[in-house]
Amino acid sequence: MAVSMRDLDPAFQGAGQKAGIEIWRIENFRPVPVPKASYGKFFTGDSYVILKASLKHMVDAVVSFPLGLFIKIEYSYNLSMLLTTALKSGALRHDIHYWLGKDTTQDEAGAAAVKTVELDAALGGRAVQYREVQGHETEKFLSYFKPCIIPQEGGVASGFKHVQEEEHKIRLFVCRGKHVVHVKEVPFARTSLNHDDIFILDTKSKIFQFNGSNSSIQERAKALEVVQYIKDTYHDGKCEVAAIEDGKLMADAETGEFWGFFGGFAPLPRKTASDEDRTVESQPTKLLSVEKGQAEPVEADSLTRELLQTNKCYILDCGIEVFVWMGRNTSLDERKSASGAAEELIRGSDRPKSHIVRVIEGFETVIFRSKFESWPQATNVAISEDGRGKVAALLQRQGVNVKGLLKAAPVKEEPQPYIDCTGNLQVWRVNGQEKVLLPASDQSKFYGGDCYIFQYSYPGEDKEEYLIGTWFGKQSIEEERVSAVSLASKMLESMKFLAVQAFIHEGSEPIQFYSIFQSFIVLKGGLSDGYKNYIAEKEIPDETYREDGVALFRVQGSGPDNMQAIQVEAVASSLNSSYCYILHSGSTVFTWAGNLTSPDDQGIVERQLDLIKPNLQSKPQKEGSESEQFWELLGGKSEYPSQKISREPEGDPHLFSCTFSKGIGNSLMGIRFYFMVMEIYNFTQDDLMTEDIFILDCHSDIFVWVGQQVDTKNKLQALTIGEKFLEHDFLLENLSREAPIYIVMEGSEPPFFTRFFTWDSAKSTMHGNSFQRKLTIVKSGGTPIMDKPKRRTPVSYGGRSSVPEKSQRSRSMSFSPDRVRVRGRSPAFNALAATFENPNARNLSTPPPVVRKLYPKSVTPDSATRSAAIVALTATFEQPPSARETIIPRSVKVSPTAPKSTPEPNSKENSMSSRLESLTIQEDVKEDEPEDEEGLPIYPYERLKITSTDPVSGVDVTKRETYLSSEEFKEKFGMKKDAFYKLPKWKQNKLKMALQLF
């Protein structure tokens, strides 16, 4: 499409360059920006254009349910030529909506539709565009303005004037929706009430919520969010709230007061069907070609991709949805004309509930493609370099810095485990229907032909947390996989479902798994009876690892707390230039370093060598200069790859609610149960209803969240639900069938789950159903009443204590930006301060493979924990430096040149002071350095970004943004620091990635 600046409205200059929402109102057929303070306020006589820009990860997939229908899926390709923003590590996804008030004029509605096409052109022509009609908005649109929108009477066009605020009048609203709420004002009369819906009566001094007897608990809970919104918006948060149950007569004063507004109680009439309740009749899908503004039917026996020509626009009429397909080589005028034809089609057939969705060639949604009998898996859209240059030039004229956008290297992001790695670990190998406890020395050595169960306990906020995991080797037999799941489920049941459960397949281990085990080794073959019997029956050679045999290990990982050795075929083709290897044959040991490895990679090899072949001297081999003996052990030279083995990246999180419904089967089975999912857009913790099951899809792994009040039978189906989700791949993002599945029970959410939310742990420990909990919060002024559980005693199995023996290695906690640090003090003081301010923090760090713990984990009372911290602090001053170093966290740099004061003889205080000075941390504020309002040193952005040619030393690399001045922080992030830190962690990290600060 040829894009000319004269075709673009000046109001769209610079639009869509930052994540967030932008809104324009159509005034005199021109878009006028709406002040941010008025976002969410719509007038019935106006038309609006709404742009939603959101950051996306490697996977770019969107699910859309325009009318709350199930499994309506959209997908847009993430092509390398995206130029919509100046972000180097991720692009922006754009959705454009144009909202039409019920009293807007036809001309203004047409102007909004045309301006939407123009805005899409200004963004590069890749946005999905939606037509929104008042009262029939898509759930995606409503999610931008949670909890609801309540359009006000008035408008700027055709003599309308915005209604001025006046004396409070009684209003009645009807609320519909389980995940987002459609709110509509209805006449204040008894005849408006019914048994199916929820109504809100807004009076001057009290807000009543009337719950129809046929409404669900979840709908009632969501409606309370609207009550809170009305209370805050129209009553300054100062009025009473009452809940009225349908069918409850004059039993209490509030019920009598409610019915008093309607002249007293009387039976409600049966609900009458209105225009809103009418369903759009199903009709055969029709394809129409648009030429010169006229839509003509396309004659064809069946719908195929070949019918769509790149130089034309088409309308696909599906009844409830009308798609406009715009070919890549169509002009802006042709696209406007096709959009107008679709609007006329809906008006002419009187289908107010129909939605218009406009898609661009190459970016078709899944629901659109599903309408065709044949559609190629991937469509190659020809975009010439000249076309890229034109789009880049257009963006540059709009003020976007496009330098390096096309070929910029992605920022390397090291995943964080988000779990305390100082806990206690027990591991069992599955053998038939039993599990065999492994000694501490073998618990990180797994065989690919076996299955394993592990229990990991670690300190949480208020109690000891547990993770029960099942690991399936690639060569394990089905019977033992089933047995492993059954044994792990029994462990979970014995703990009253209070532990998180993980199901992990070999080769797809998540970062949490690696961080828990720290040093992890996968060996060929298996030790279980089932595996031995299987290979004997199939006459398969036994390749089980032998210490005196020939074995080749690929070594990988990021450091001492995350390193693995994977046994591979002992042939030259198993080598890879991006990795280091260990090769042994009896007492002969070689280490091999690929040309693309780093010194850190080679350091990990030495650590793994101590575990695989301790006390043996290795013969280092560098790629390209190997000895003949090395190649002989591998059976001779051969070609091998150099590309690093890619792992599934974490994608944008998507939350789905899961429901079960009964249907009549077409076989002797009779009644069948159908599993349905529905996406919840712009989700928050409040969307997790205790009566339901939800799936959080992060692409690399999925979480199945189970509410406390879910039926026990459905709780036991959590794993099946997760497996079905992976099987159907609802986002069509090529999910691996072996992606890790976490089962998370409400109230036991781990930090690697809650990081996707702005989490309030008090909400997940409340009693009652969703409505009762929300009502408690609304009536108590928004503060949940927390029922703190007591810390549980660690559970052990097989008669063995979960407290590790002295031989079991200590674990180190990966550095977290939120851990307590006290500037200007020694690490020992920091450890003490962290212990008193956050008793769950652990500051121990010990290099693998084996060291002794400083104090046992079985001591759980706070007093004992603090006493242990004091003992550790005292030991710091009494031990020699070599012992003291084990207390200093690896993540904190200690200055080797810090000045030391000379202590006076017999002065314990001065001696202690001297040791404090010798442990001065480099990141402390130096003299003459500027400080921000929090006392941190300030550095310019150019020195803080990871690609800086003059980088700052001694800063916390996980919190680079904290060293920016307030002014520069707001300039770069578009918000103040306090607003930034209120965002979920994953959003913070994505913004930091975009600015090369992560």
PyMOL commands that set and color helices and strands:
alter all, ss='L'
color gray80, all
select helices_A, chain A and resi 5-7+10-12+36-38+106-122+139-143+190-192+217-234+253-260+275-277+305-307+332-348+366-369+385-397+440-442+478-494+511-517+529-537+572-574+599-612+628-633+685-687+712-715+718-728+751-754+761-764+770-779+827-837+862-878+881-887+908-918+941-944+957-963+966-973+977-980+985-994
alter helices_A, ss='H'
color red, helices_A
select strands_A, chain A and resi 20-27+30-33+47-55+61-63+73-75+92-100+128-133+171-176+182-186+198-202+206-211+240-245+286-291+294-297+313-317+321-326+355-360+424-431+434-437+445-447+451-459+464-472+500-505+519-523+550-559+562-568+580-585+588-593+619-622+654-664+671-680+693-697+702-706+741-745
alter strands_A, ss='S'
color yellow, strands_A
deselect
rebuild
show_as cartoon
